């Protein structure tokens, strides 16, 4: 038996709870516009998910910007300001034993949803779906 019995089962309830708390605090920080970076000026960012490492020392934030196709410059801007963000969130996340290091990634789940939606609306699939309802 493995030393870490739940390692294959996904995140624990504690990881999920802390991740949601960090997501909420990070979203508020970005909404207030406290991160002063020219790349982020006037950009509406949405933090869709925060995944915490098992030891809660690394927070990986998945972000998306509405109206922006290329997320790479925005992710780089957030990564440049990760230490500033960490310092600002230390007040709101003060109950945590360790303040997590932040990693930022572009959220591609919306792109995947659009691909699946386009696939479902394609003529070949629509033809097959119409045939099942007879």
C-alpha positions as CSV (number, residue, x, y, z in Angstrom):
1,X,0.0,0.0,0.0
2,X,1.2,3.5,-0.9
3,X,2.3,5.9,1.8
4,X,0.0,8.5,0.3
5,X,-3.2,6.6,-0.1
6,X,-5.2,9.4,-1.6
7,X,-2.6,10.5,-4.1
8,X,-4.5,9.1,-7.1
9,X,-7.9,10.4,-6.0
10,X,-7.5,14.1,-6.8
11,X,-7.4,17.1,-4.5
12,X,-8.4,16.8,-0.9
13,X,-11.3,18.8,0.6
14,X,-8.7,21.0,2.3
15,X,-7.0,21.8,-1.0
16,X,-10.3,22.6,-2.6
17,X,-11.4,24.8,0.3
18,X,-8.1,26.7,0.5
19,X,-8.0,27.0,-3.3
20,X,-11.4,28.6,-3.4
21,X,-10.4,31.0,-0.5
22,X,-7.3,32.0,-2.4
23,X,-9.2,32.4,-5.7
24,X,-11.7,34.8,-4.0
25,X,-8.9,36.9,-2.4
26,X,-7.0,37.0,-5.7
27,X,-10.1,38.0,-7.6
28,X,-10.8,40.9,-5.3
29,X,-7.2,42.1,-5.5
30,X,-7.4,42.1,-9.3
31,X,-10.8,43.8,-9.3
32,X,-9.4,46.6,-7.1
33,X,-6.7,47.2,-9.7
34,X,-3.8,47.1,-7.2
35,X,-1.4,45.4,-9.6
36,X,0.2,48.3,-11.5
37,X,1.5,46.8,-14.7
38,X,1.1,48.4,-18.2
39,X,0.1,45.0,-19.7
40,X,-2.8,44.7,-17.2
41,X,-4.2,48.2,-17.6
42,X,-7.8,48.1,-18.7
43,X,-7.9,44.3,-18.9
44,X,-10.8,42.5,-17.2
45,X,-9.2,39.3,-15.7
46,X,-11.2,36.4,-14.3
47,X,-9.6,33.9,-12.0
48,X,-11.5,30.7,-12.9
49,X,-9.7,28.3,-10.6
50,X,-6.9,28.0,-8.1
51,X,-5.3,24.6,-7.6
52,X,-3.3,24.2,-4.4
53,X,-0.4,21.8,-4.1
54,X,-0.8,19.0,-1.4
55,X,1.4,21.0,1.1
56,X,-0.5,24.2,0.3
57,X,2.7,26.0,-0.6
58,X,2.0,26.5,-4.3
59,X,-1.1,28.1,-5.7
60,X,-1.6,27.7,-9.5
61,X,-4.1,30.3,-10.7
62,X,-5.9,29.8,-14.0
63,X,-6.9,33.1,-15.5
64,X,-8.8,34.3,-18.5
65,X,-9.2,37.8,-20.0
66,X,-12.4,38.7,-21.8
67,X,-11.7,40.0,-25.3
68,X,-8.1,38.9,-25.4
69,X,-7.1,36.0,-27.6
70,X,-3.4,36.0,-26.7
71,X,-3.0,35.3,-23.0
72,X,0.8,34.9,-23.0
73,X,1.6,38.6,-22.3
74,X,-1.0,38.8,-19.5
75,X,0.3,35.6,-17.9
76,X,3.8,37.0,-18.0
77,X,2.7,40.2,-16.5
78,X,1.0,38.4,-13.6
79,X,4.1,36.2,-13.1
80,X,6.3,39.4,-12.9
81,X,4.1,40.7,-10.2
82,X,3.7,37.3,-8.3
83,X,5.7,38.5,-5.3
84,X,3.8,41.7,-5.1
85,X,0.5,39.8,-5.2
86,X,1.8,37.4,-2.6
87,X,2.6,40.3,-0.3
88,X,-0.8,42.0,-0.8
89,X,-2.7,38.8,-0.2
90,X,-0.8,38.0,3.0
91,X,-3.2,40.2,5.0
92,X,-6.3,38.4,3.7
93,X,-4.7,34.9,3.9
94,X,-3.0,35.5,7.2
95,X,-4.6,32.4,8.8
96,X,-2.5,30.2,6.5
97,X,0.6,28.7,8.0
98,X,2.6,29.3,4.8
99,X,1.8,32.0,2.3
100,X,1.7,30.1,-1.1
101,X,3.9,31.0,-4.1
102,X,1.7,32.0,-7.0
103,X,1.9,30.5,-10.5
104,X,-0.3,31.7,-13.3
105,X,-1.6,29.8,-16.3
106,X,-4.0,30.7,-19.1
107,X,-7.3,28.9,-18.7
108,X,-8.1,27.0,-21.9
109,X,-11.3,25.4,-20.7
110,X,-13.5,28.0,-22.5
111,X,-11.7,27.2,-25.7
112,X,-12.4,23.5,-25.2
113,X,-16.1,24.2,-24.5
114,X,-16.3,26.2,-27.8
115,X,-14.7,23.4,-29.7
116,X,-17.1,20.8,-28.3
117,X,-20.1,23.2,-28.9
118,X,-19.0,23.7,-32.5
119,X,-18.6,20.0,-33.0
120,X,-22.1,19.4,-31.6
121,X,-23.5,22.0,-34.0
122,X,-21.7,20.6,-37.1
123,X,-24.0,19.2,-39.8
124,X,-22.8,15.6,-39.4
125,X,-23.5,15.4,-35.7
126,X,-26.8,17.3,-36.1
127,X,-27.9,14.8,-38.7
128,X,-27.2,11.9,-36.4
129,X,-29.0,13.6,-33.5
130,X,-32.1,14.3,-35.6
131,X,-32.2,10.6,-36.6
132,X,-32.3,9.4,-33.0
133,X,-35.5,11.4,-32.3
134,X,-37.6,9.6,-34.8
